[in-house]
Amino acid sequence: MTTYLVTGASGQLGQRVVDHLRNLVPAEDIIALVRSNSAQEAFEAKGIATRTGDYEDLESLRKAFDGVNRLLLISSSEVGKRADQHRNVLQAARDAGVGFVAYTSILNADSGGMALAQEHNATEAALRESGLPHAILRNGWYSENIAGTAPQALEMGQHFGAAGDGRFATASRQDFAEAAAVVLAGEGHEGKTYELAGDTDFSLSDYAALLSDMSGKPVTYVNLDEASYTGALVGAGLPEGFAAILADSDARAASGALTTQSRDLSRLIGRPTTPMRETLKAMLG
């Protein structure tokens, strides 16, 4: 029997990974790593076993990984702490004798220049140094990252950003989840680095035009410099550090950080990626 463990299983990506993994392997072979009783109860109600573990508690991870053959490390949401947290996961995986690790990194991690990529690059290096058989899943931008602000854009008639004419090859969170499940369940992925992104790309001006077309309300794209966009995000209520990272990502998108000609994502999931129009349709009801 092969045992599959998904870390960060109660997050928006992790839940989708577990749900799709059930289509690929027996449910009784899946373990969801959780931190809360409510998450444990939710998975167990669906017939999925859980173990408790925290990225900052090495001993809890060692116990959680006991007997696990294949592990998906979904990157931590705690920017600034992630590199150390991920090293704990990899150390525990080595100690527990895990046979394969897949890691969710970021698109063009080694070439895009995004501040957000720094901890991903550190983790990729740690993964290579660990000696663990592994695959790197470099996830692009989720369509939901952009579409999530559609109600505000419709209300204001403007979508703000700092990407200029930069292109975004987005795909739905579900697309990325299915790819992660396929790699975790499948064979022949050791040593591979996948650049995962949508089949088509668009500029934020294109996005604003699509939003206008779908809603019947005029929306224009307003391009700001990186500092001004950071200030706008802080004004909208985001913490300054997170706002700066988002603005940096937009600015790096202007030079190609969030697009790729790779079709790794659609090849892995065996179908075309979900167009932004479909994600927007779901968001707007």
TORLONU-845383 format. One line per 3 residues: number of its first residue (from 0); their letters; for each residue x, y, z of N, C-alpha, C. Coordinates in steps of 0.1 Angstrom, whole numbers. Each point is the difference from the previous one (the first is absolute). Layout:
REM residues N
NUM	A	X,Y,Z,X,Y,Z,X,Y,Z | ...
END
This chain:
REM residues 285
0	MTT	8,-12,0,-8,12,0,9,13,0 | -4,9,-8,7,13,-1,-9,10,8 | 7,8,9,-7,10,8,4,14,-5
3	YLV	-10,8,-2,1,14,-6,-4,10,11 | 9,10,3,-3,10,9,1,14,-6 | -11,8,2,0,14,-5,1,9,12
6	TGA	10,9,0,1,10,10,-9,12,-3 | -2,8,9,-9,12,-3,-13,-4,-5 | -5,-12,4,-12,-6,-6,-13,8,2
9	SGQ	0,8,10,-13,7,3,-1,13,-8 | 11,4,-7,0,12,-8,-8,-1,-12 | -2,11,-8,-8,0,-12,6,-10,-10
12	LGQ	13,0,-2,6,-9,-9,0,-14,5 | 4,-2,13,1,-13,6,-13,-8,-1 | -11,6,3,-13,-7,0,-3,-5,-14
15	RVV	3,8,-10,-2,-4,-14,9,-12,-4 | 13,1,5,9,-11,-3,-5,-13,5 | -4,0,13,-5,-12,6,-12,-5,-7
18	DHL	-9,9,-3,-12,-5,-8,3,-6,-13 | 10,5,-7,3,-6,-13,8,-12,2 | 8,-1,10,9,-12,3,-9,-12,2
21	RNL	-12,3,5,-9,-12,3,-5,-6,-13 | 1,7,-11,-3,-5,-13,11,-9,-6 | 12,1,6,12,-6,-6,5,-12,9
24	VPA	-2,1,13,5,-11,9,-11,-3,10 | 0,-11,7,-10,-3,10,0,10,11 | -12,4,4,-2,10,11,8,-4,13
27	EDI	0,-13,2,6,-5,13,15,2,0 | 6,3,-12,14,1,-1,5,15,1 | -10,9,2,3,15,1,0,4,14
30	IAL	9,9,3,1,6,14,1,15,-2 | -9,8,7,0,14,-1,7,6,13 | 10,8,-2,7,6,11,-8,13,4
33	VRS	-4,0,13,-8,12,5,6,5,13 | -5,12,4,4,6,12,-12,2,10 | -12,-1,-5,-12,3,9,-9,-12,1
36	NSA	-8,0,11,-10,-11,1,-11,1,-10 | -4,13,-4,-10,1,-10,4,-5,-13 | 13,2,-4,4,-6,-13,1,-15,1
39	QEA	4,-5,11,0,-15,2,-14,-5,-2 | -10,6,7,-13,-5,-1,-6,1,-14 | 4,10,-7,-5,2,-14,5,-11,-9
42	FEA	13,-3,1,5,-11,-8,-5,-13,4 | -1,-3,12,-4,-13,5,-15,-3,-4 | -8,11,-1,-13,-1,-5,-1,-5,-15
45	KGI	11,3,-7,1,-4,-14,8,-13,-1 | 3,-6,11,7,-13,-1,15,1,-2 | 6,12,3,14,2,-2,7,0,14
48	ATR	10,-8,1,8,0,13,8,13,1 | 2,4,13,8,12,2,11,-3,10 | 10,8,-1,11,1,11,2,15,3
51	TGD	4,2,12,2,14,4,15,3,-1 | 3,12,-5,14,4,-2,1,15,-2 | 11,6,4,2,14,-2,14,2,-7
54	YED	1,8,-10,12,3,-7,12,4,10 | -4,6,11,10,5,9,3,-10,11 | -6,-12,0,2,-10,11,5,-12,-7
57	LES	13,-2,0,7,-10,-7,-4,-14,5 | -2,-2,13,-4,-13,5,-14,-4,-4 | -9,10,0,-13,-3,-5,0,-5,-15
60	LRK	9,6,-7,1,-4,-15,5,-14,-1 | 11,-3,8,5,-13,0,-10,-11,3 | -9,3,10,-10,-10,3,-11,-1,-11
63	AFD	-3,12,-6,-10,0,-10,4,-7,-13 | 13,0,-3,5,-6,-12,4,-15,2 | -2,-5,11,4,-14,3,-8,-9,-10
66	GVN	7,-8,-8,-7,-10,-9,-5,6,-13 | 3,13,-2,-5,7,-12,10,-3,-11 | -5,-3,-12,8,-3,-12,2,12,-9
69	RLL	-11,7,-2,0,12,-9,-6,12,6 | 7,11,-1,-5,12,8,-1,12,-9 | -10,8,1,-1,13,-7,2,11,11
72	LIS	10,8,-2,3,11,8,-6,13,-7 | -12,4,6,-6,12,-5,6,12,8 | 5,9,-8,8,11,7,-8,7,10
75	SSE	7,4,11,-6,7,11,-5,13,-4 | -10,5,7,-6,13,-4,7,12,8 | 10,-4,9,6,10,8,13,5,-6
78	VGK	-2,10,-9,11,6,-7,10,6,10 | 13,-4,-2,10,5,9,5,-12,9 | -9,-9,3,3,-12,8,1,-13,-8
81	RAD	-3,1,-13,-2,-12,-8,12,-9,-2 | 11,7,-2,12,-8,-3,4,-9,11 | 0,5,13,3,-8,11,-11,-10,3
84	QHR	-13,3,-2,-10,-9,2,1,-12,-10 | 3,3,-12,1,-10,-10,12,-9,2 | 11,6,6,12,-9,3,-4,-10,11
87	NVL	-9,4,9,-5,-9,11,-7,-12,-7 | -8,3,-10,-8,-10,-6,9,-10,-7 | 10,6,-7,10,-9,-7,8,-8,9
90	QAA	4,6,11,8,-8,10,-8,-12,6 | -13,4,3,-9,-11,5,-2,-11,-10 | -2,4,-13,-2,-9,-10,12,-10,-2
93	RDA	12,6,1,12,-9,0,0,-9,12 | -2,5,11,0,-8,12,-10,-11,0 | -11,2,-6,-11,-10,0,1,-9,-12
96	GVG	10,2,-9,2,-9,-11,-10,2,-11 | -6,12,-2,-9,3,-11,7,-3,-13 | -7,-6,-10,6,-4,-12,-1,10,-11
99	FVA	-8,10,1,-2,10,-11,-7,13,6 | 5,11,-4,-6,13,4,-3,9,-12 | -12,5,-1,-3,10,-10,-2,13,7
102	YTS	5,11,-6,-1,13,7,-6,11,-9 | -9,7,6,-7,11,-8,9,13,1 | 7,3,-10,8,12,-1,-7,10,-8
105	ILN	7,9,-7,-6,11,-8,5,0,-14 | -8,4,-9,4,1,-14,13,8,-2 | 9,-5,-9,12,7,-3,8,4,12
108	ADS	0,-9,10,6,3,13,14,5,-1 | 8,-6,-9,14,3,-1,3,11,-10 | -10,5,-7,3,10,-10,-9,12,0
111	GGM	-11,-1,7,-10,11,0,3,12,8 | 9,-2,10,4,11,8,-10,5,11 | -11,-7,2,-9,5,10,5,-2,14
114	ALA	-3,10,9,3,-2,14,-6,-12,6 | -12,-3,-5,-7,-12,5,7,-13,-3 | 9,0,-10,7,-12,-4,12,-3,9
117	QEH	5,9,8,12,-2,8,-1,-12,9 | -11,-1,7,-1,-12,9,-3,-13,-7 | -6,1,-12,-2,-11,-8,13,-5,-5
120	NAT	9,9,-5,13,-4,-5,8,-7,11 | -1,6,13,7,-6,11,-5,-15,3 | -13,-1,-2,-6,-14,3,4,-9,-11
123	EAA	0,4,-13,4,-8,-11,14,-5,2 | 9,9,5,14,-4,2,1,-10,12 | -8,2,10,0,-9,12,-5,-14,-5
126	LRE	-10,0,-9,-5,-12,-5,10,-8,-8 | 8,7,-8,10,-6,-8,11,-6,9 | 3,8,11,11,-4,9,-4,-11,9
129	SGL	-13,-2,2,-5,-10,9,2,-15,-4 | 2,-1,-13,1,-14,-5,-13,-7,-2 | -11,6,4,-13,-6,-2,-4,0,-15
132	PHA	-5,-11,-5,-6,0,-13,-12,10,0 | 0,9,-11,-10,11,1,-4,5,-13 | -10,8,-1,-5,8,-11,-3,14,5
135	ILR	2,9,-9,-3,14,4,-11,5,-9 | -11,5,6,-12,5,-7,0,15,1 | 5,6,-10,1,15,0,-14,6,-5
138	NGW	-8,3,10,-14,4,-3,0,15,-4 | -7,3,-11,-2,14,-4,-11,6,9 | -4,12,-4,-11,8,7,-13,-8,-2
141	YSE	-7,-1,11,-14,-5,0,-9,11,-7 | -9,-4,-8,-9,9,-6,-8,7,11 | -3,-7,11,-7,6,11,7,12,7
144	NIA	14,0,-2,7,11,6,-4,13,-6 | -3,0,-13,-4,12,-7,-15,2,0 | -7,-11,-2,-15,1,-1,-6,3,13
147	GTA	7,-3,11,-6,2,13,-3,15,3 | 6,9,-7,-2,14,2,-11,6,-10 | -6,-9,-8,-10,4,-10,-11,9,5
150	PQA	-6,-4,12,-11,9,5,4,14,2 | 13,2,6,5,13,2,2,8,-13 | 6,-8,-10,3,7,-13,-13,4,-7
153	LEM	-11,-8,2,-13,4,-6,-6,12,6 | 2,0,14,-5,11,7,7,13,-3 | 13,0,-2,8,12,-3,1,3,-15
156	GQH	-2,-11,-8,2,2,-15,14,0,-3 | 9,-5,9,14,0,-2,7,-12,6 | 10,-6,-6,8,-11,5,14,6,1
159	FGA	6,0,12,13,6,2,11,-11,0 | 12,4,-5,11,-9,0,13,7,-3 | 11,-7,-1,13,6,-3,7,-8,-11
162	AGD	-7,-8,-8,6,-9,-9,2,5,-14 | -5,12,-3,2,6,-13,-7,-9,-10 | 7,-4,-11,-5,-9,-10,4,-15,3
165	GRF	5,-3,12,4,-13,3,-11,-10,-1 | 4,-12,-3,-10,-11,-2,-1,-9,12 | -12,-5,2,-3,-10,11,-6,-12,-6
168	ATA	8,-11,2,-5,-13,-5,-7,-8,12 | -12,5,4,-6,-6,12,-8,-12,-3 | -3,-8,10,-9,-11,0,-7,-1,13
171	SRQ	-10,-8,0,-8,-1,13,7,-7,10 | -3,2,13,5,-7,11,-2,-15,-2 | -12,-4,-5,-3,-14,-2,10,-6,-10
174	DFA	4,7,-11,9,-5,-9,13,-4,7 | 5,10,8,13,-3,7,-1,-11,10 | -12,-1,6,-2,-11,10,0,-14,-7
177	EAA	-6,-1,-12,-1,-12,-7,14,-4,-4 | 8,9,-5,14,-3,-4,8,-5,12 | -1,6,12,7,-5,12,-4,-14,3
180	AVV	-13,-3,-1,-5,-13,3,5,-11,-10 | 1,4,-12,5,-9,-11,15,-3,3 | 8,10,3,14,-3,3,2,-8,12
183	LAG	-8,3,11,1,-7,12,-3,-15,-2 | -11,-3,-8,-5,-13,-2,8,-8,-10 | 7,7,-9,5,-6,-12,15,-4,1
186	EGH	5,-5,-11,14,-5,-1,8,8,-10 | 13,0,1,8,6,-10,2,15,1 | -3,6,12,1,14,2,13,4,8
189	EGK	7,-10,5,12,3,7,10,9,-8 | 5,10,6,10,9,-7,-6,10,-9 | -13,0,-1,-6,10,-10,-4,13,7
192	TYE	2,11,-8,-5,13,4,-11,4,-10 | -12,2,5,-11,3,-9,-3,15,1 | 0,7,-11,-5,14,-1,-15,0,-3
195	LAG	-8,3,10,-14,-2,-1,-8,13,-2 | -7,1,-10,-7,13,-3,-11,-3,-10 | -8,10,-3,-11,-2,-9,4,-1,-15
198	DTD	-8,-5,-8,3,-2,-14,1,13,-8 | -8,10,5,0,13,-6,4,11,10 | 4,11,-5,3,11,10,-7,13,-4
201	FSL	0,10,8,-7,12,-2,7,11,8 | -2,13,-5,4,11,8,-11,5,9 | 3,8,10,-11,5,8,-9,9,-7
204	SDY	4,6,-11,-9,8,-9,-10,-10,-6 | 5,-12,-5,-9,-10,-5,-10,-5,10 | 5,-1,13,-9,-5,10,-11,10,3
207	AAL	4,13,0,-10,10,3,-11,0,-12 | 5,-2,-12,-10,-1,-11,-9,-12,1 | 6,-11,4,-8,-12,2,-11,2,11
210	LSD	4,6,11,-9,3,11,-11,10,-5 | 3,9,-8,-10,9,-5,-9,-7,-9 | 5,-9,-9,-8,-8,-9,-10,-9,8
213	MSG	5,-6,10,-8,-10,8,-11,7,8 | 3,12,5,-9,6,10,-9,11,-7 | 5,4,-11,-8,11,-6,3,14,6
216	KPV	10,0,9,4,13,6,14,3,-4 | 2,13,-4,14,4,-4,10,-1,11 | 11,-7,-2,11,-1,9,13,3,-8
219	TYV	8,8,5,13,3,-6,12,-4,9 | 11,-3,-6,12,-3,8,8,12,3 | 3,2,12,8,12,4,14,-5,5
222	NLD	10,4,-8,14,-5,3,7,10,9 | 5,-5,11,7,9,10,15,-4,0 | 8,8,5,14,-5,3,-1,-8,13
225	EAS	11,-8,2,0,-10,10,-3,6,14 | 7,12,3,-2,6,13,-15,5,2 | -5,6,-11,-14,5,1,-10,-12,2
228	YTG	3,-11,-7,-9,-11,1,1,-6,15 | 12,-1,5,2,-4,14,-9,8,9 | 1,13,-2,-8,10,9,-15,-2,-2
231	ALV	-4,-3,-12,-14,-3,-3,-5,-12,8 | 8,-11,-1,-3,-12,7,-1,2,15 | 10,7,6,-1,3,14,-12,8,3
234	GAG	-4,10,-8,-12,7,2,-12,-8,-1 | 0,-11,-7,-11,-9,-1,0,-10,12 | 10,1,9,-1,-8,12,10,-11,1
237	LPE	9,-2,-10,10,-11,1,12,5,9 | 6,-10,7,12,3,7,11,5,-9 | 9,9,5,9,7,-9,10,-10,-7
240	GFA	5,-10,8,9,-10,-6,-6,-8,-11 | -13,-5,2,-7,-8,-9,-3,9,-13 | -4,12,2,-3,9,-11,12,2,-8
243	AIL	12,2,6,12,1,-8,4,-12,-8 | -3,-12,5,3,-12,-7,-9,-1,-12 | -13,3,2,-10,-1,-11,4,10,-11
246	ADS	4,13,4,3,10,-10,13,-4,-7 | 10,-6,7,12,-5,-6,-4,-11,-11 | -9,-9,4,-4,-11,-10,-6,6,-12
249	DAR	-8,10,1,-6,7,-11,11,6,-9 | 9,7,7,11,7,-8,9,-10,-7 | 3,-11,6,8,-10,-6,-8,-7,-12
252	AAS	-13,-1,1,-9,-5,-11,2,8,-12 | 3,13,2,3,9,-12,11,-5,-9 | 10,-8,7,11,-5,-8,-1,-15,-2
255	GAL	-12,-5,2,-2,-14,-4,1,-11,11 | 0,5,13,1,-10,11,-12,-9,1 | -11,4,-4,-12,-8,2,-7,-6,-13
258	TTQ	9,-2,-10,-5,-7,-12,10,-9,-4 | -4,-10,-8,10,-10,-5,-6,-6,-13 | 8,-6,-8,-5,-7,-12,-1,-15,4
261	SRD	3,-4,12,-1,-14,4,-15,-4,0 | -2,-12,-3,-14,-5,0,0,-12,10 | 9,0,10,1,-11,10,-13,-2,7
264	LSR	-7,11,3,-12,-1,8,-11,-8,-7 | -3,4,-13,-11,-7,-7,4,-14,-3 | 14,-2,-2,4,-14,-3,-2,-9,12
267	LIG	3,5,12,-2,-8,12,-14,-3,3 | -9,10,-2,-14,-2,4,-8,-6,-11 | 6,-1,-12,-7,-7,-11,-11,7,-7
270	RPT	0,13,2,-11,8,-6,5,15,-1 | -7,8,-8,4,15,0,-2,6,14 | 8,10,3,-1,7,13,-13,8,-1
273	TPM	-5,4,12,-12,7,1,2,15,-4 | -8,5,-9,2,14,-4,-4,10,11 | 6,12,0,-4,10,9,-15,3,-1
276	RET	-6,-1,-11,-15,3,-2,-8,-9,9 | 4,-13,1,-7,-10,8,1,3,15 | 12,4,4,2,4,14,-8,13,4
279	LKA	0,9,-9,-8,12,2,-15,-3,1 | -4,-8,-9,-14,-4,0,-4,-6,13 | 8,-8,6,-3,-6,13,1,10,11
282	MLG	9,10,-1,2,10,10,-13,10,0 | -4,3,-12,-11,10,-1,-14,-7,1 | 0,-13,0,-13,-7,2,-9,1,-13
END
